Amino acid sequence: MASPDTFFQLAMNDMKDINENNRKYLEADGTQRQWMIPTAFAASFEPLDVSALGDAFDRQQLNADYQAEYDGTGEDEVRVVMGLSTQLGYLAIMERAYRERYKTMPRVAAHTTGRTKAHGDANGIHTGSILPYIQELFTA
C-alpha cells in the first residue's frame, strides 16, 4: 500500500466537496444544500435500501490489505497498518453516520432498545468488558 485506497480517496473528496458546497449554502449565496450521499451510491440513491448501503462504503480491499499485514504477506510495516486502520475507521464512521441519518422508526426503536440494554447491563460492554480489560492492563 504505497498510497491511500482509491475508494477512501473518493470518500474524502466527496466530503470536501459536499462541505464546501454546504458552506456556500450557509453563506446564503444561492447554492442548494447538498445531501451527504457518497458518489458510489448517488447514481442509485435509495436511502431505505439497506442492503445496498455496504456498496457505498466498500472496505473489502482495505480489509484484505489489513489481513495481509497479520498473515505476514503484506509490507510488514507499522506505517502501513496505521494507514489501513485509519482508513477503515473513517469509512466505518461515515457508514454508521449515514445509516443513522436514514433509518426508519422501527429500526431506531430496535437499535436503541438493544443498545441501551447492553450498555446498562452489569455484564454489558462498559462494566462487564471494557472496564475489566483496562483494569487487567494496569495490574499485569
Order of alpha helices (4+ residues) and beta strands (2+ residues): alpha-alpha-alpha-alpha-alpha-alpha-alpha
